[in-house]
């Protein structure tokens, strides 16, 4: 973004907080690793923690009159000459048609109806890890302010990953149904449940929206299967984030995480790790898919929005190049199929690589074969993040992700 639209990049940083490092530990306080992305040479610049609602407001303001609210594209037809007719549905339920378009850009996310109309619903590859997330006020679990001794920003700031390396059924009540639930005891509890948590700034556009904590979490589920309903309960959350040593072993951070998830179990947003094959164009070469519509994958490395931004700048670059080379609209329309192919050629391998390492980033949640707990797999993950000669070459993969981004 800094290369393609430095003004917008500066505006986004102006409403956010720097994303500089990641620190990993356990709920009982055992440190695993801490990495500064720039100092370690894994990235060339700091990231940005920004509220999605503020980012949307900023981008919509920049777009001005380009956005037509209360309207959705519910159908499209591409004629043999490449001309596109759209069917629009309005907020009052009425429909209208608009025609004579040369290019339709689909950026409606993971379940893009435009992509489905073009080539059918894409096949989904489901993994063996689930994801949950929630945004809560930057306050104690009961909503009261942080005590003075904790500090003004509270317990959390930049990204922290907090694991339970020793989940134990002994933390369930004697008569709990979870004790006899094979999916919970044989799969979910054979992983190292983790939470990622970071401070998000107060809204710059709404006075009634203060600082928040963005929380996401993961644990193992049956491979290719659904998330066990039993694992979504307050009881399950309490057990998953209590160490084998019980309450006495919990750090303040661990206690906050356990209580917040237990209190908000019914409000968590759930999804399975999943991905679809990249597709940037339809057969006609007049419909372009970008972002999750083109290549949704699991969020373990937080690269969904990043690759979507990359897609947009690559598409803009290629379209501008075609416009400069073409003598008029007819030439431009005829050149679109080749232009969309170039967009796909530039980005397909990269997003497939990021998809694959995003999936890989969830594998350390499962216990090593024969291990009674997650200590060994977490120690191995710590080595991957901090040692150049680790067998996984993980730091090289991270550099490729954050340093070899497309330019021009």
Secondary structure as the mmCIF struct_conf table of DSSP 4:
data_model
#
loop_
_struct_conf.conf_type_id
_struct_conf.id
_struct_conf.beg_label_comp_id
_struct_conf.beg_label_asym_id
_struct_conf.beg_label_seq_id
_struct_conf.end_label_comp_id
_struct_conf.end_label_asym_id
_struct_conf.end_label_seq_id
TURN_TY1_P TURN_TY1_P1 UNK A 2 UNK A 4
HELX_RH_AL_P HELX_RH_AL_P1 UNK A 6 UNK A 14
TURN_TY1_P TURN_TY1_P2 UNK A 15 UNK A 15
BEND BEND1 UNK A 16 UNK A 16
STRN STRN1 UNK A 17 UNK A 19
STRN STRN2 UNK A 21 UNK A 26
TURN_TY1_P TURN_TY1_P3 UNK A 27 UNK A 28
STRN STRN3 UNK A 31 UNK A 36
TURN_TY1_P TURN_TY1_P4 UNK A 37 UNK A 41
BEND BEND2 UNK A 42 UNK A 42
BEND BEND3 UNK A 44 UNK A 45
STRN STRN4 UNK A 47 UNK A 49
HELX_RH_AL_P HELX_RH_AL_P2 UNK A 52 UNK A 63
HELX_RH_3T_P HELX_RH_3T_P1 UNK A 64 UNK A 66
TURN_TY1_P TURN_TY1_P5 UNK A 69 UNK A 70
STRN STRN5 UNK A 71 UNK A 78
TURN_TY1_P TURN_TY1_P6 UNK A 80 UNK A 81
BEND BEND4 UNK A 82 UNK A 82
STRN STRN6 UNK A 84 UNK A 90
TURN_TY1_P TURN_TY1_P7 UNK A 91 UNK A 92
BEND BEND5 UNK A 93 UNK A 93
STRN STRN7 UNK A 95 UNK A 101
BEND BEND6 UNK A 102 UNK A 102
STRN STRN8 UNK A 104 UNK A 106
TURN_TY1_P TURN_TY1_P8 UNK A 110 UNK A 111
HELX_RH_AL_P HELX_RH_AL_P3 UNK A 113 UNK A 119
BEND BEND7 UNK A 121 UNK A 121
HELX_LH_PP_P HELX_LH_PP_P1 UNK A 122 UNK A 123
STRN STRN9 UNK A 125 UNK A 137
BEND BEND8 UNK A 138 UNK A 139
TURN_TY1_P TURN_TY1_P9 UNK A 141 UNK A 142
BEND BEND9 UNK A 143 UNK A 143
HELX_LH_PP_P HELX_LH_PP_P2 UNK A 144 UNK A 147
HELX_RH_3T_P HELX_RH_3T_P2 UNK A 148 UNK A 150
TURN_TY1_P TURN_TY1_P10 UNK A 152 UNK A 153
BEND BEND10 UNK A 155 UNK A 155
BEND BEND11 UNK A 158 UNK A 158
STRN STRN10 UNK A 160 UNK A 163
TURN_TY1_P TURN_TY1_P11 UNK A 165 UNK A 166
STRN STRN11 UNK A 167 UNK A 167
HELX_RH_3T_P HELX_RH_3T_P3 UNK A 169 UNK A 171
BEND BEND12 UNK A 172 UNK A 172
TURN_TY1_P TURN_TY1_P12 UNK A 174 UNK A 175
HELX_RH_3T_P HELX_RH_3T_P4 UNK A 177 UNK A 180
HELX_RH_AL_P HELX_RH_AL_P4 UNK A 182 UNK A 186
TURN_TY1_P TURN_TY1_P13 UNK A 187 UNK A 187
HELX_RH_3T_P HELX_RH_3T_P5 UNK A 188 UNK A 190
STRN STRN12 UNK A 191 UNK A 191
STRN STRN13 UNK A 194 UNK A 200
HELX_LH_PP_P HELX_LH_PP_P3 UNK A 201 UNK A 203
BEND BEND13 UNK A 204 UNK A 205
TURN_TY1_P TURN_TY1_P14 UNK A 207 UNK A 208
STRN STRN14 UNK A 212 UNK A 220
TURN_TY1_P TURN_TY1_P15 UNK A 223 UNK A 224
BEND BEND14 UNK A 225 UNK A 225
HELX_LH_PP_P HELX_LH_PP_P4 UNK A 226 UNK A 228
HELX_RH_3T_P HELX_RH_3T_P6 UNK A 229 UNK A 232
BEND BEND15 UNK A 233 UNK A 233
HELX_RH_AL_P HELX_RH_AL_P5 UNK A 234 UNK A 240
TURN_TY1_P TURN_TY1_P16 UNK A 241 UNK A 241
BEND BEND16 UNK A 242 UNK A 242
STRN STRN15 UNK A 243 UNK A 243
TURN_TY1_P TURN_TY1_P17 UNK A 244 UNK A 245
HELX_RH_3T_P HELX_RH_3T_P7 UNK A 247 UNK A 249
HELX_RH_AL_P HELX_RH_AL_P6 UNK A 252 UNK A 263
TURN_TY1_P TURN_TY1_P18 UNK A 264 UNK A 264
HELX_RH_3T_P HELX_RH_3T_P8 UNK A 265 UNK A 267
STRN STRN16 UNK A 269 UNK A 275
STRN STRN17 UNK A 281 UNK A 281
TURN_TY1_P TURN_TY1_P19 UNK A 283 UNK A 284
BEND BEND17 UNK A 285 UNK A 285
STRN STRN18 UNK A 287 UNK A 289
TURN_TY1_P TURN_TY1_P20 UNK A 291 UNK A 291
HELX_RH_AL_P HELX_RH_AL_P7 UNK A 292 UNK A 295
TURN_TY1_P TURN_TY1_P21 UNK A 300 UNK A 301
BEND BEND18 UNK A 302 UNK A 302
HELX_RH_AL_P HELX_RH_AL_P8 UNK A 304 UNK A 325
BEND BEND19 UNK A 327 UNK A 328
HELX_RH_AL_P HELX_RH_AL_P9 UNK A 329 UNK A 360
TURN_TY1_P TURN_TY1_P22 UNK A 361 UNK A 362
HELX_RH_3T_P HELX_RH_3T_P9 UNK A 363 UNK A 365
STRN STRN19 UNK A 366 UNK A 366
HELX_LH_PP_P HELX_LH_PP_P5 UNK A 367 UNK A 368
TURN_TY1_P TURN_TY1_P23 UNK A 369 UNK A 370
BEND BEND20 UNK A 372 UNK A 374
HELX_RH_AL_P HELX_RH_AL_P10 UNK A 375 UNK A 386
TURN_TY1_P TURN_TY1_P24 UNK A 388 UNK A 389
TURN_TY1_P TURN_TY1_P25 UNK A 391 UNK A 392
HELX_RH_AL_P HELX_RH_AL_P11 UNK A 394 UNK A 403
BEND BEND21 UNK A 404 UNK A 404
#
